[in-house]
Amino acid sequence: NTYDENGKLTEVVTDNREEELWYRKVYRFDESGHRLSATTCNQEGDPVERILFENDDQGRPLQIVDENRRQKNTLRMEYNERGDIIFQDEHDVNGELINSIERSYDDQGRLLESHIVVRNLQRGISRSYSLRNVYSFFEE
């Protein structure tokens, strides 16, 4: 493993001789230490996966693009004023929705409800459901 001067992990090499698995993952950061990308290369040095991060000024990811030889998906996130993720969605390379999650919180920042949509049109799956969190407090 390799680290930069700020202690951030910049490179990992995996060499599993038993399974004949070798790859190198390289991480890039901006001047504030926020992750910009993670690229995985095979033994020949060819990229096999790349993840790109677009962050806000606080370093929170606004968009993550994950691409490999089979697919390219884009995940977007929105935050409330406390920094909680209130909405995220993922789309494929054609812009088709894969999944989305919309969250609501109470004034204390506790998650109240999540509305989830999951789609995999190739497999004929399209589901939508909600999860509600209920908190109970006990006094001693």
C-alpha angles and dihedrals in degrees: 000000000000126000132191126232090274093055094255116146106246104169139021124185117197116197113176105170094181092062094029089238120150129162141147123219118198123194125201125198135190123239090273092055097254116142114254102174148351117206124188118202130188125230091278090056094250116141112246098172135018129186118191123195126204108192136190122237090275092055096253114140114252095174134012121191113198116188136170135156093287105039148006117209130179122209119195127191136194125196137203123229091275092055097253116142105249098172137017133167137178126211132184126234090277093053094253115148113250098176143334136194126197116191134192127197137194125239090273093057095254116146109249105174142000124198111200130193119188123185133178105164093180089063095036094247122145118156136165127185143152131227120203122198119211120192125206121193125199125200121215 
